[in-house]
Amino acid sequence: MNKKREAKNSSEVIQPEADNPASPDDTFAKVLQLVRTVQIGMQNIESQHGLSGSQLWALWHVSARPGLRVSDLAIAMQVRHSTASNMLDKLEQRALIQRQRQTDDTRVVRLYLTQAGQDVIRDVPGPLQGRLRNALQSLPSLELVGLHRGLTSLIDALGFE
């Protein structure tokens, strides 16, 4: 596709074409569409399985990395340590995970799925984050790079960390 380009602030800007609308309003609509799709997927998981999307996502992380530390889970989920701990409290109350302290350093807590947690992971369809990750992996490299740059710029402009 041939796109008009112009230099601006030492970065390359792609000008929108008639067949490729990229106005702020069109882009905002696409962001809202994505957010709404994720919200609906999370609501479906919660109503069908009694788990929030975040709880299911946490279970998937622990399933993928048995012995994961709470701090590493928080980083992977991009939440605060206290938020991860509160979520884990709920999963532990439901007997889906167990926390184990290391004998050499009792400050370190490792996370493991219980048998019930393993059953949930096996029986529940993948969280929407998994579908989103798979879709991102299917994008051509140049599109993924462009999307990453655009989202990074947007997050920077919003002042998020």
Beta strands, then each sheet from edge to edge (+ up, - down):
strand 1: 5-8
strand 2: 11-14
strand 3: 68-69
strand 4: 97-101
strand 5: 109-113
sheet 1: 1+ 2-
sheet 2: 3+ 5- 4+
end
